Amino acid sequence: MRSPSSLIALLLLFPPGVALAQVDSRTASLSKQLGVGQEPRLRAQAAQGLGSSDDPEAVKPLCNGLKDPSEQVRAAAAQALGKLKEVAGLECLKTRKGEPDAAAQAAIKASMQALQDLRDQTPRLYVQFGGVKDKTGHLKPEVVKFAEARMRRKLTQVGALLAPAKESKAAAQGVLRKHGIHGFRVQAEIHDTESGGLKVRVVCIGYPDQALLGDVEVQASGAKPEELLKVLAPRIVEEAADTFEWDT
């Protein structure tokens, strides 16, 4: 375990407007291709690309892809929703239980099972997530909310059971005893950097005992704030998981 009293910095540098902008435009481009591409083969390829994107924004176009006139595209969209590992995709898969094509139906069932397993996984830790605070003073509210959503998604992916916002100490201790896991409170902040980029800082506290464990930070520059946060939000969760040994 890294020293809990130290500030861990991970610096991500990108050429101005290049790397992260490509990530952002790729999701938009694939979504458009899936929706209006003329050939089923190309629409299916777009669905596969969205499934590999690790972008929560891919859920909506993939759900729309389940209604495509081509069974090939519907099957690809269903497979992609399972690969994306976004639990939000479970609901639209459920609405397609009457899928007439055997291959697409099999893909729907497989992805539904994968997402149900993810939703119902045995928790590895208990996290009360305090959300994200904008310390820059200039970010759009929707950008901060998106960063928060990305962090929540990543917390779930690393095996966290998320605690309710207001919970008694006795209730929290009951959850910890039931699952035999440790509890943490996580609070994130977004700051400007001297280089014109953004820094995401997370303070980790024991939960519900409130013992300060330490903090970590990651930072990046060279792109728009929303593009930087698409990378920084999940990365800070990974850094915290490693620093505070959430997998033990």
TORGU-788251 format. One record per residue (C-alpha): residue number from 0; y, x, z. Coordinates in steps of 0.1 Angstrom, whole numbers. Layout:
N
+-----+-------+-------+-------+
|   k |    py |    px |    pz |
+-----+-------+-------+-------+
| NUM |     Y |     X |     Z |
...
+-----+-------+-------+-------+
//
This chain:
248
+-----+-------+-------+-------+
|   k |    py |    px |    pz |
+-----+-------+-------+-------+
|   0 |     0 |     0 |     0 |
|   1 |    35 |    13 |    -8 |
|   2 |    59 |    18 |    20 |
|   3 |    72 |   -17 |    29 |
|   4 |   106 |    -3 |    40 |
|   5 |   114 |    13 |     6 |
|   6 |   130 |    -2 |   -24 |
|   7 |   107 |     1 |   -54 |
|   8 |   125 |     2 |   -88 |
|   9 |   108 |    -2 |  -121 |
|  10 |   132 |     4 |  -150 |
|  11 |   126 |   -13 |  -183 |
|  12 |   148 |    -1 |  -212 |
|  13 |   149 |   -18 |  -246 |
|  14 |   169 |   -10 |  -277 |
|  15 |   199 |   -33 |  -279 |
|  16 |   188 |   -68 |  -291 |
|  17 |   155 |   -56 |  -306 |
|  18 |   123 |   -58 |  -285 |
|  19 |   130 |   -88 |  -264 |
|  20 |   147 |  -107 |  -292 |
|  21 |   115 |  -103 |  -312 |
|  22 |    95 |  -118 |  -284 |
|  23 |   118 |  -148 |  -282 |
|  24 |   120 |  -154 |  -319 |
|  25 |    82 |  -151 |  -323 |
|  26 |    75 |  -181 |  -302 |
|  27 |   102 |  -201 |  -321 |
|  28 |    88 |  -190 |  -354 |
|  29 |    52 |  -198 |  -346 |
|  30 |    62 |  -232 |  -332 |
|  31 |    80 |  -240 |  -364 |
|  32 |    51 |  -228 |  -385 |
|  33 |    26 |  -249 |  -365 |
|  34 |    48 |  -279 |  -369 |
|  35 |    58 |  -278 |  -406 |
|  36 |    35 |  -251 |  -422 |
|  37 |    21 |  -264 |  -455 |
|  38 |   -14 |  -249 |  -452 |
|  39 |   -38 |  -258 |  -424 |
|  40 |   -49 |  -222 |  -423 |
|  41 |   -14 |  -210 |  -415 |
|  42 |    -8 |  -237 |  -390 |
|  43 |   -40 |  -228 |  -372 |
|  44 |   -30 |  -191 |  -372 |
|  45 |     3 |  -201 |  -357 |
|  46 |   -15 |  -220 |  -329 |
|  47 |   -36 |  -189 |  -322 |
|  48 |    -5 |  -168 |  -319 |
|  49 |    11 |  -192 |  -295 |
|  50 |   -20 |  -191 |  -274 |
|  51 |   -16 |  -153 |  -271 |
|  52 |    21 |  -155 |  -264 |
|  53 |    20 |  -158 |  -226 |
|  54 |    51 |  -180 |  -230 |
|  55 |    52 |  -214 |  -211 |
|  56 |    74 |  -227 |  -239 |
|  57 |    43 |  -226 |  -262 |
|  58 |    28 |  -256 |  -244 |
|  59 |    48 |  -283 |  -261 |
|  60 |    42 |  -272 |  -297 |
|  61 |     5 |  -267 |  -290 |
|  62 |     3 |  -302 |  -275 |
|  63 |    19 |  -315 |  -307 |
|  64 |    -7 |  -295 |  -326 |
|  65 |   -35 |  -316 |  -311 |
|  66 |   -22 |  -344 |  -333 |
|  67 |   -22 |  -324 |  -365 |
|  68 |   -39 |  -342 |  -395 |
|  69 |   -62 |  -311 |  -399 |
|  70 |   -92 |  -308 |  -376 |
|  71 |   -90 |  -270 |  -381 |
|  72 |   -55 |  -270 |  -366 |
|  73 |   -64 |  -294 |  -338 |
|  74 |   -93 |  -272 |  -328 |
|  75 |   -70 |  -241 |  -329 |
|  76 |   -44 |  -258 |  -308 |
|  77 |   -69 |  -269 |  -282 |
|  78 |   -84 |  -233 |  -280 |
|  79 |   -49 |  -219 |  -277 |
|  80 |   -40 |  -241 |  -248 |
|  81 |   -70 |  -228 |  -229 |
|  82 |   -61 |  -192 |  -237 |
|  83 |   -24 |  -197 |  -227 |
|  84 |   -36 |  -206 |  -192 |
|  85 |    -7 |  -229 |  -185 |
|  86 |   -20 |  -258 |  -163 |
|  87 |     7 |  -280 |  -178 |
|  88 |   -13 |  -282 |  -209 |
|  89 |   -41 |  -301 |  -191 |
|  90 |   -25 |  -335 |  -194 |
|  91 |   -21 |  -335 |  -232 |
|  92 |   -57 |  -323 |  -236 |
|  93 |   -68 |  -352 |  -215 |
|  94 |   -51 |  -376 |  -239 |
|  95 |   -73 |  -363 |  -268 |
|  96 |  -107 |  -371 |  -253 |
|  97 |  -113 |  -395 |  -283 |
|  98 |  -110 |  -366 |  -308 |
|  99 |  -133 |  -375 |  -337 |
| 100 |  -140 |  -340 |  -350 |
| 101 |  -169 |  -323 |  -332 |
| 102 |  -154 |  -287 |  -333 |
| 103 |  -120 |  -299 |  -320 |
| 104 |  -137 |  -320 |  -294 |
| 105 |  -157 |  -290 |  -281 |
| 106 |  -125 |  -269 |  -280 |
| 107 |  -107 |  -296 |  -261 |
| 108 |  -135 |  -298 |  -235 |
| 109 |  -137 |  -260 |  -231 |
| 110 |  -100 |  -257 |  -226 |
| 111 |   -98 |  -286 |  -202 |
| 112 |  -125 |  -269 |  -181 |
| 113 |  -107 |  -236 |  -182 |
| 114 |   -74 |  -251 |  -170 |
| 115 |   -91 |  -273 |  -144 |
| 116 |  -108 |  -241 |  -130 |
| 117 |   -74 |  -224 |  -130 |
| 118 |   -59 |  -253 |  -112 |
| 119 |   -87 |  -256 |   -87 |
| 120 |   -93 |  -219 |   -81 |
| 121 |   -99 |  -206 |   -46 |
| 122 |   -66 |  -193 |   -34 |
| 123 |   -62 |  -156 |   -27 |
| 124 |   -29 |  -159 |    -8 |
| 125 |    -5 |  -186 |     4 |
| 126 |    31 |  -183 |    -8 |
| 127 |    62 |  -202 |     2 |
| 128 |    84 |  -195 |   -28 |
| 129 |   121 |  -197 |   -19 |
| 130 |   132 |  -198 |   -55 |
| 131 |   157 |  -176 |   -74 |
| 132 |   193 |  -171 |   -64 |
| 133 |   219 |  -160 |   -90 |
| 134 |   239 |  -132 |   -75 |
| 135 |   256 |  -124 |  -108 |
| 136 |   277 |  -156 |  -108 |
| 137 |   276 |  -160 |  -146 |
| 138 |   241 |  -171 |  -155 |
| 139 |   235 |  -206 |  -169 |
| 140 |   216 |  -229 |  -144 |
| 141 |   189 |  -235 |  -170 |
| 142 |   183 |  -197 |  -174 |
| 143 |   179 |  -194 |  -136 |
| 144 |   155 |  -223 |  -135 |
| 145 |   135 |  -208 |  -164 |
| 146 |   132 |  -176 |  -145 |
| 147 |   120 |  -195 |  -114 |
| 148 |    94 |  -214 |  -135 |
| 149 |    81 |  -181 |  -149 |
| 150 |    77 |  -167 |  -114 |
| 151 |    59 |  -198 |  -102 |
| 152 |    36 |  -196 |  -131 |
| 153 |    28 |  -159 |  -125 |
| 154 |    23 |  -166 |   -88 |
| 155 |    -3 |  -192 |   -97 |
| 156 |   -20 |  -167 |  -121 |
| 157 |   -23 |  -141 |   -94 |
| 158 |   -41 |  -166 |   -72 |
| 159 |   -13 |  -179 |   -50 |
| 160 |   -15 |  -214 |   -35 |
| 161 |    22 |  -225 |   -33 |
| 162 |    33 |  -239 |     0 |
| 163 |    57 |  -270 |     2 |
| 164 |    93 |  -262 |     7 |
| 165 |    94 |  -277 |    42 |
| 166 |    63 |  -271 |    62 |
| 167 |    57 |  -268 |    99 |
| 168 |    43 |  -236 |   113 |
| 169 |    12 |  -254 |   126 |
| 170 |     6 |  -268 |    91 |
| 171 |     9 |  -234 |    75 |
| 172 |   -14 |  -218 |   100 |
| 173 |   -39 |  -246 |    93 |
| 174 |   -39 |  -237 |    56 |
| 175 |   -44 |  -200 |    63 |
| 176 |   -73 |  -207 |    86 |
| 177 |   -89 |  -231 |    62 |
| 178 |   -89 |  -206 |    33 |
| 179 |   -91 |  -173 |    53 |
| 180 |   -61 |  -159 |    35 |
| 181 |   -27 |  -143 |    43 |
| 182 |     7 |  -160 |    39 |
| 183 |    39 |  -147 |    25 |
| 184 |    74 |  -160 |    19 |
| 185 |    90 |  -148 |   -13 |
| 186 |   127 |  -150 |   -21 |
| 187 |   141 |  -137 |   -54 |
| 188 |   176 |  -127 |   -64 |
| 189 |   191 |  -118 |   -98 |
| 190 |   218 |   -91 |   -98 |
| 191 |   239 |   -73 |  -125 |
| 192 |   233 |   -36 |  -131 |
| 193 |   258 |    -9 |  -139 |
| 194 |   243 |    -5 |  -173 |
| 195 |   251 |   -41 |  -182 |
| 196 |   215 |   -54 |  -177 |
| 197 |   199 |   -74 |  -150 |
| 198 |   179 |   -66 |  -118 |
| 199 |   155 |   -90 |  -101 |
| 200 |   149 |   -83 |   -64 |
| 201 |   122 |   -99 |   -43 |
| 202 |   121 |   -99 |    -5 |
| 203 |    87 |  -105 |    10 |
| 204 |    83 |  -118 |    45 |
| 205 |    51 |  -127 |    64 |
| 206 |    45 |  -165 |    65 |
| 207 |    48 |  -183 |    87 |
| 208 |    55 |  -156 |   113 |
| 209 |    86 |  -143 |    94 |
| 210 |    79 |  -106 |    97 |
| 211 |    98 |   -86 |    71 |
| 212 |    74 |   -67 |    49 |
| 213 |    99 |   -51 |    25 |
| 214 |   114 |   -56 |   -10 |
| 215 |   108 |   -46 |   -46 |
| 216 |   130 |   -47 |   -77 |
| 217 |   127 |   -44 |  -114 |
| 218 |   155 |   -41 |  -139 |
| 219 |   161 |   -41 |  -176 |
| 220 |   189 |   -39 |  -202 |
| 221 |   195 |   -41 |  -239 |
| 222 |   191 |   -79 |  -245 |
| 223 |   205 |  -113 |  -236 |
| 224 |   200 |  -124 |  -200 |
| 225 |   175 |  -151 |  -209 |
| 226 |   155 |  -126 |  -229 |
| 227 |   155 |  -100 |  -201 |
| 228 |   144 |  -126 |  -176 |
| 229 |   114 |  -136 |  -197 |
| 230 |   101 |  -101 |  -190 |
| 231 |   115 |   -95 |  -156 |
| 232 |   104 |  -127 |  -139 |
| 233 |    66 |  -122 |  -143 |
| 234 |    69 |   -85 |  -139 |
| 235 |    85 |   -87 |  -104 |
| 236 |    55 |  -108 |   -93 |
| 237 |    31 |   -82 |  -105 |
| 238 |    51 |   -55 |   -87 |
| 239 |    52 |   -75 |   -55 |
| 240 |    14 |   -82 |   -57 |
| 241 |     8 |   -44 |   -61 |
| 242 |    32 |   -33 |   -35 |
| 243 |    22 |   -58 |    -8 |
| 244 |   -15 |   -57 |   -17 |
| 245 |   -19 |   -94 |   -24 |
| 246 |   -53 |   -89 |   -38 |
| 247 |   -68 |   -77 |    -5 |
+-----+-------+-------+-------+
//
